[in-house]
Amino acid sequence: MRIRNTISWVVLVIVIAITVGVLTKMQDVYDWFALRNYTPSSRVAKLADDTTMNDYTRKVFYVNHPELNNKTEFNGHCRTTEQSIVLGCFIENKGIFLLDVNDPRLNGVMEVTAAHEVLHAAYERLDRKEREKVDKMVEEFFATIKDERIKTTVANYKDKDPSVVPNELHSILGTEVSELSPELEQYYSKYFNNRKQIAKFSEQYEKTFVELRNQVEELDSELDSIKRQIDNNQAQLDSKNQQIDNERSKLDSLLSAKQIEEYNSRVNGFNQLVSSYNSLINQTKQLINEYNALVERRNSLATQEQDLVNSIDSTHLTEQE
């Protein structure tokens, strides 16, 4: 009985080993077939070079025949109902599609997107045991993340479909976080020769948005301060105007009553009040001019920021696209 049980287990192990071997071989055959007549474009090859993809990752990237699409083409491939901007997508058995971004202020965004999507493709190739180990590592590290932008991004994925969070975290941490745990660094070294170079690309284009956003926020704060000064001045002007009207009425009454001595004694104070009023008017006009100039500057920066957003938003189409 024990001999039979032993034989049964041996047979089962052999069957499992053969099955795993066949599946692995099938993947190799699929990869060979996908690559046999494929030559990457110079731009696709440069993305692989710039993101330091190793031979395995480059193969996974090329197997998926990456395409650089304009917005119309991209929308045809990467259909999504997400509220956030989508720059790329990996569709199993169909390929990797990247939005072609040409604005030099956003240099690095395509490199990060290419690395992000190839990590999705690599994640799909992990076996169950490997995936569980990786999911545990990224989940534990994510719990230590302080970056609010990344936390918000992941929260949005979680609200939409919690099941995709491990997969998305696998790509986000690998491409957008400069310092990872030693275990994760070792893991991602399976895919990239210099993963931190990808994180630098992420910091590079994100810095463009942050700087514009900070400038707009600083100007908004300055505008609020000037607006308060203008409002305060206007309240003082209203009060002084009322005082001037009251004093003028008194002077007119004194003059009508031929109380010349008292009239003359009050004229100097009246003139000082008018002078103070006029001075405050001039100061307020200067503040208003300063306010309007800052509004123009603020709106120009906000327009630049929106133009950048539009350039990577596939739903924002121009006539040429």
Protein Blocks (a to p, Z undefined) as FASTA:
>chain_A
ZZmmmmmmmmmmmmmmmmmmmmmmmmmmmmmmmmmmgccdfklmmmmmmnopafklmmmm
mmnopadddfklmmmmmgcfbfbdcfbdcdehkbccddddfbfklgojlmmmmmmmmmmm
mmmmpcfklmmmmmmmmmmmmmmpmblklmmmmmmmmmmommlmmmmmmmmmmmmcmbac
fklmmmmmmmbmblmlmmmmmmmmmmmmmmmmmmmmmmmmmmmmmmmmmmmmmmmmmmmm
mmmmmmmmmmmmmmmnopaklmmmmmmmmmmmmmmmmmmmmmmmmmmmmmmmmmmmmmmm
mmmmmmmmmmmmmklccfkZZ
